[in-house]
Amino acid sequence: MSEAVKPQGCTNLKLRQLGRAVTRHYDAYVAPTGLKNSQYSLLSHVVALGPVRPGELAARMRLDASTLTRNLQPLVAAGWVEQGPGEDARSRSVAATAAGRAKRAEAQRAWKQAQLALNARLGNARVAALHALLDDCLAALDEGEGDDE
């Protein structure tokens, strides 16, 4: 980074503010389906990857195992996701039920409307640039993981 450019303020705060604003936007579209935005994301990953081991699911979603377990509970209670035995006696598996796949399809239509509305509000070029910047930042942080220990 150029020495002439000095970031001002707290990056964590700015990202959290943006995250909350974007979450409110998506929630307004997805909530009528009975899902929170975070539940839609989790259900989508389970549908795409399942049956999947919880550890792999957590890693793919960049979640702690305890957060994944807590977030799965309402989906299991609603009958949209089921947990069962895995490949061996010590492992578990997570899979979407038929009702879960149907709920995901319903919510996906709402999510698509939210995405299109966000793209229209921010502009496609800005959204594409944001995606690229976020991907670059995630990759850079992944490369440096463990450096602070």
PyMOL commands that set and color helices and strands:
alter all, ss='L'
color gray80, all
select helices_A, chain A and resi 11-33+37-49+54-61+65-77+98-122+124-143
alter helices_A, ss='H'
color red, helices_A
select strands_A, chain A and resi 81-85+92-96
alter strands_A, ss='S'
color yellow, strands_A
deselect
rebuild
show_as cartoon
